[in-house]
Amino acid sequence: MIFSEKLQLLRKSKGYTQEELAEQLNVSRQAVAKWESGHVYPDIMNLIQISNLMNVTVDYLVKDQACSISPVSTKFNDMDEIIDFRLEANINTYAALMNEVDSTRLDSHDFRYVRGPFVYHDTYVGAEQFAGEEAIWKDGKSVYAMNYMGRVLSDKFSGNFLKEALRKADRQMPYRGPEYYQSGEFIYKSKVSGDFSWFQGYEEIYWMTEKVYECYFHGGLMR
């Protein structure tokens, strides 16, 4: 992931428009637009301001993904196969009500999916307010994990819509669901900062203009 892509992702994860980010940095909206298009690169003072505002390092901002991936990813060539398996497991477990297994903890709900050397396991407790973790192993060694905690805010919430949105995850947003998805009166939104090696995010669902669900999550590759 290059700087222009990271800046867009970080800006959206904070809920800023280009104009609002420009105000925070005391630059013009056109400057932010040029940074995000990749036509112009910010100077060092602007980079420091961005790093402070977004709570990331300058090192993270300036290094492309090939340089910033943690050493663990090289053990598996790259993250692609882990991401692909996570997306495959996603549409074969909770989001599709498939492959539920016996509880591994008191009063937990568990799902497991296996393909070749990979194993995916998702376990959570609670219902209208819940917490859980999903993890991936390759050849018996942990390679990825993600924790999440969320809650239902209204009786307008639809669990079926949440599952439908989660099934729309893709390689651009492989963490939970897509950045934006709408079906009828329901809207799903997801914001993420970081990349698959180390990330944090927030997802929410609206019924018309009413927020009916929210969930925080964070995760990354294992070392």
N, C-alpha and C positions, 0 to 999 in steps of 0.2 A: 504494500500500500504506500503510495507516494504522498508528499505533503498536501497537495491540493485535495486529495480524497480524505485524508485524515482531518483536515480543517473543516470540511463539510460535515463529516461525521460528528466531530466534537461540537461544532456549532449547533447542530440539530439535537444532539443529546442534551444540551443545556437549554434548548427551547428558544434560541436566539434567531431572529431574522438577520439578514445581512446588514440591515440598517442598525439594528440593536447591537450587533457585534462591533460595527464600525464606531458607534458611540462609546462603547466600553474601551476601545483601543485608541480613541481620539484620531481616527482616520476617516476617509471618505468611504461611502458604500461602494464606489467604483473600485477602490483599492482592494476591498474584501472580495469583490466579484472577480477581479483579475487574479488574486491569489488562488481562489477556488477553481478558476479555469485553467490554472497552470501557466498563464502567460507572464506573470510577474512573481518574483519571490520576495517575501518581506525581509527587511533588514534585521540585524541582530537585536535591536531594541524592541522591534515589534514581535520578534520571536519570543523574547523573554516575557513580554506582556501577555502573549497568547498562552505560554506555558503556565504562568501564574494564574491566569483567569480560568484555564481549563484543567488545572491541577495535573498536568503531565510534564515530563521533562523536555528540555530543548532537544536532547539526544533523541527522544522518541519522535519528535516532530520532524527532524532533519534527516533521519535515516529511513531509507525505504524498507519495505517489508523483508526483502531478502537479507538485509543487514541486521534488522531488529528482531528477527525470530530467535527465540531462546534456543540454547544448545540442544534441548531435548528433541526439538523437531528434526534435527539432522539425523537422529537415530532412526527415523522413519522416512528419510529422504525429504519429505516436506509435510505440511499439514493437510494436503489435499485428501489423502486416503482417510484420515480421521474425520475430516469434515464430511466427506461423502458417506461414511458409515453412520455418522451421527444423524444426517438427514434421512438416511434409509431407515434407521432405527426409529426415528421420530414418527414416521408414517406407519409403523408396524407395532406401536405400543399404545401409550395413553391417548394420544391424539386420535387414534382409530379404535380405541377400546379393544385392543388385541394383545395377546401374549401376557396377560396378567398371571402372576405366580403367587405362591404362598408368601405371607408376610415375613419379613426378615427382622422386624422389630415389633413391639407391642402396638397393636392397633394401626399398623401401617398398611399402605396400599403399594404394591410392588409390581413392576413390569420388567421383563427381561427379553432381550433379542440377541441372537447369536448368528454370526456369519463368518465362516472360516476361522481365522485367528482372533477375530474381534468379538468382544462381549459388551453389551450395553445393559445397564441396570438403572432403573429410576425408582426411587422410593420416597413416599411423602406421608405426612400425618396431617390430620385436620380435614376440614371441608370448606366451610365458608371463610375460615381463616386458616391458612395452611403453610407448611414449610417442607422442603424436600431437597433431594440431591440426585443428580444423574451423573453417572460415571461411565467411562469406557476403558476397557483393558485390551491389550494386544499381547498375545502369547503369554497370558497370565500376569502381565505387568500393567499397572495403571498408567494411562497416557493422557487422560482428560477428565475433568470434573467440573460441575457447575451447581451452585447452591441457589435456591430461590425461596422467596417468602411472599405471599400475596393474600389478598382478602377480597371478598364480595362486598360491594357498597350499597347494593340496591336489589330489590326483588325483581327488577327488570333484567338482571344478569341472565345470560344463557350459556350454560356449560357447553352446549352443542356448538354454539358460535365460536367459543374459545378454541375448542378442538379443531373446528374448521379452519380458523386462522392459523393455528400452530402447524397444520398440515401444509400451509403455503410457504413455510420457511424455504429459503433457497441459498445458494452459495454466497450471495451477497450479504444475506442476513441469516447465518446458520445457527444462531444462538437460541432463540425461542420461536418467534414468528416473523413475518415480514415487517418492513418499516411501516407499511400502511395497507390495510385491507378493509373493504366494506362489503357488506351483504345486507340488503334491505335497510332496516333502521339502525343496524349495528355497525360500529366502526372500531377497528383494532389499530393501535399505534404502538410502535416499539422504537426506543432510542438506545443506542449503544455507544460507549466510548471505549477505545482500545481495539485490539484485533483478537483473533481466535486464541492466540497464545496467552492473552491476559486482558480481560474485559470486565466491564460492569454495565448494567443496563436497567431499563425500566419499561414495562409494558402496561397499557391501559386499554379499557374498552368503554366506549360510549354507546348509550342507547339514545339516539337523536342527539341532544346536547347535554344529557345527564351522564356523568361518569359513574359507571356501575361496577367497575373492577379495576384493581391495580396489583402489580407484582414487581418486586425488585429482584434482580439476579446478578450473579457475578461468577466468574470461573476462568478457566484457562488450561493450558497444557501442564502436565506433571513433570517434575524432574527427579 
